[in-house]
Amino acid sequence: MSNISRETVHAYLVETASPEPTYLRAREIATELDASPKAVAQYLSQLQDELVDVSLEQWGRSKSTTWRLEVSES
């Protein structure tokens, strides 16, 4: 597994976001980006309040956190 940067996760979120909500888990993103789920989860938490082009919201938590992603209305 390769190292992953915050910018890579940000770019993935922007590319994946659509007007309709998408529900993601760090594990799924990590698989797509060939990265560690733990690293991706850490970046998701950090990016949640910093993103302006997309809306990222912690949505559910069972065995792992689900994130709700969509294009920001602003």
C-alpha angles and dihedrals in degrees: 000000000000128000113263130210130219089241091057092054091046091051091049091052093049091048093047099044120103135171088263115070117260121200117215141172127210090240091059093047090047091054091051093048097038091239142123115282089219092057092046092049090051092052092046090056091049095045095047094088097031104056117102101170096052136028116236118184132174099241112174141358124204115129090340136007119272117210125208112216129186141142111280117252093222 
